[in-house]
Amino acid sequence: MKLIIAQIWRICIFKSGPDTIPANNTFLLIVMAFNICLTCFVQVSLAEDISFLSALTISVVSLAGTGGLIWFVMALMNLSNRVPQTMTAVFAVDIFTTAMTALVLFMAEAIGMTLTQLLVAGLILWSLAINGFIYHRALNIHIAMGVGIALFIFIFSVAITQTALST
């Protein structure tokens, strides 16, 4: 377990790609379950007006949308065999960045609103850069294209989640 966490951290600091993550569907499901649990905890803890069921729905729809878009992009590039590793890397990195963002938000009163907003914006940009790096390595494309794909997947995942929850 320590080795896997170290590999995920190495992805976060751009030292290794998703190819170092185990290509195992069970591991992907474990990462997804942990991601959902963490996201639900953070949403329920930080938002006063959100129920656990709403947080769970948002988390599941968001992961499904992101996963579907990753699969779509990988299928377009004829690299479907890399989908489990790529999804695992993206969702595992999201756990790290969500945890860091939650820490910043929990400390918001102590560090001030301006610094909180700056740190959260920095974490969002870092998350996009990491995801761009993952797509760059998984799709064998230029890093700028990877970041563009990361932005595309991020925007459409948010749109899918908002559309699904508005009905």
N, C-alpha and C positions, 0 to 999 in steps of 0.2 A: 504494500500500500504506500509506503514511504517513497518507493521508487516511482510509482505512478504520479504521486503529488509532485515530486521533483521534476518529472517530465512535463507535466502541465505548466509548472512554473517556468521551465525552460522555453516553452512555447510563448508564455506571457512576456518573456524578455527577448524574444526573437532569436533564440539559440537553436531551436529544433522545430520541426514541423509536425503535422498530424501523423506522418508515417511512423513516428515513435510511439504512438498510442496503440494499444491492443485493438485489433480488428475483431471485436467480439460483441455480438448483439446483446448478450446478457449484461456485459459491462456498460454498454450504451444505455440500456434500460435503468441500471443502477444510477448512472450519472443523471439521467433525465428525472428519476424519482427524487434524487437529492436536490436537483435544481428546482423542481416544483415545490418541495418542502421549504427550502430556503426562501424562495420568492414569496410563497404564501406567508411565512413567518414575518418577513420584512414588510410586506404590504399591510398585514393586519396590525403589526406593531407601530408602524409609522402613520398610517391613515386612520383617522378616527371614524370615518363613515363607511368603511368597507367591511363586509362580512367575510368569514372564512370561505364560504361557498363562492362568493364573487371573486375572491383572490385566487381560489383554486381554478375557477373557470378561466380567468385571465391568463394564469400560468400555463394551463394545458393548451388553450387555443394559441397562445403565443409560441409555445414550443412546437406545436403541430404545424403552424404556419411557417416558422423558420425551417423546420425539418423538411417540409414539402418543397420550399423554395431551394434549399440546398440540394435536395434530390433532383429537382428540375434542372438546375444549372449543371450539376454533375452529369446528368443524363444527356444534356445537350452537347457536352464535351466528350461523350462516350467514356466516361470514367466512373460508371456506377459502382464498380468494385471498390472504390475509395470512399463511398458514402458513409459506412459505419465509422471509420476512423475520423473522417472530417466532422461528422455530426458530434461524435464524442468529444473531439477537441474543442469545437465551438461551444457546446453546452458546458463542458468542464471549465473553460475560460470564463464563461458567463457566471459560473459559481464564484470564481475568484473575484471578478469585478463587482458582482452584486454584493458580496460580503464586504469589500472595501468601501463601496458606495454607502452601504448601510452603516458602517462604522462612522463615516463622515457625517451622515445625516443624524445619527444618534448623538454626535458631539456638536451639532449645529449651534446650540445655545452657548456652549463653552468657547467655540472658535469664531463665532460671528457669522452673520448671514453672507457677507461678501466673500469671505474665504470659503465658506461652504459651497456657494455657487461656483466659484472658481475651481475648487477641487472636483466637484461633480462634473463640470464641463470637461475638465482634464481627463477624468476617468472615462467619460463617454468617448472622447477622442482616442484615448488609449485603447479602449475596447474595439473601436472601429479599425484601428491600426493593426491590432492583434488578429482580428478576424480577416482583414485584408491579407495579412501575412499567411494565415492558414490557407486561404483560397489560392494565394500565389503559389504555395508549395503543393497543394492538392491538385490544382488544375494545370500546373506547369505554365503559368502566365507571368507577365510582368507584375511587379508589386503594385504599381499604380492601378492596373486592371483589377487586381485582387481587392484593393481598397474600394474601387468603384463597385465591384460586386457586393462587397460587405455593406456598403451604403444602400445599394439597391435592395438587398435582402432585409436590412434593418427597416427601411421605409415601408416596404411592402408587407413585412411582418406586422408592423404597427397598424397599417391600414387594414390588413386581414383581421387582426384582433379587434379593432374598433368597429369594423363592419359586422363581425360576428356578434359582438356584444350589444350593438345598437338595436337589434331586432327583438 
